[in-house]
């Protein structure tokens, strides 16, 4: 994962980390907003993939993203946190313990 964090630091336009203990209801959704067309919200589960343009659903999706913006670290803090993960010394691979792929 260290390589993935480094790639994010170098290539991502914007990074905002939401702490694991933040009081947010997790939701797998995307919101696309366009200049000349209605916004579209997308979510998926094990059973369905849903695209929605209903104004009420769009408003609820925006509220979710507003809440995420409130609890997320700012961009500088997020980049610093990723840099901490990248800069940590690697564990001794010859020592006892679980081996993860």
N, C-alpha and C positions, 0 to 999 in steps of 0.2 A: 504494500500500500504506500510505502514511502515514495516510490517512483510516481505513483498516481498523484500524491499530494504535490510533489515537485512540479509535475506537469500542469496541475491546476494553478500553482503559483505563477508559472511562467506564461501560460497561454490563455487563462480565463480573463475575460474582460472585467467581470465583477464577481466577487465571492462574498457571500454572507452565510455564516454558520449559525444554525439554530441549535442552542445547547440541548443535550438530551433530556435535561430535567425541566425544560421550558413547558409551562402549562398550555399546550396547544394540542388540539385534536388533530391527529395525523390524517392526512388525506392525500391520495395520489391524484392530483389534478393539475391541469394546465389551462392557462387562459391566454387565448390569442386575441389581440385587439388590433383593429385595422382603421385606417383613416376613412375609407370609403365603403365600409361594410360593417355589419353588426358584429360584435364580439362573439367568440365561440369558446365555451368551456368544454373540457374533455376530462373524463375520468374513466378508470377501468377497474374491474375486479376479476375474480376467477370466472365469473359467469357472463360478464357483459362489458362491452366498450361503448361509452355513451358520449355523443356530441350534443351539446345543448346551446340554444340561443335564446331561451326563455329569459326575459328581463329579471325575474326573481332569482333564477339560478345564477345569472351573471352577477347580480348584486351580492349574493351569498359567497360566491367565489372571490369577489373583490374583498369582502370582509375577512375571509380566510387569509388572503395575501397581506392585507393590512395588519392583521394580528401577527403573522410571521415577521413582518418588518419591525414590529414593536419589540419582539422578544429576541430577534437575531442580533448577533454581534455586528458592529459596524464593519465596513470594509477593511479598515486598518487593523482592527482587532482580529478579524477573521483571517487575514493574511498572516498576522503574527502567530496565531494559533497553528496554522498549517506549517509555518516555518519551524515552530517548536517540534512538531511531529517529524519533519524532515531532518532536523538537526540532532535528534536523539541518537545516542550511541546504540549501535546494534547489539543485541544480546549474543552471548557466546553460543554458537550453533553446536558446539561439541558437548555442552553441558547437559545434565539430565532435564527431562521435561517433555511435554507434548511436542510432536512434530506436526506442523500444519503445512499444507500445500498452498 
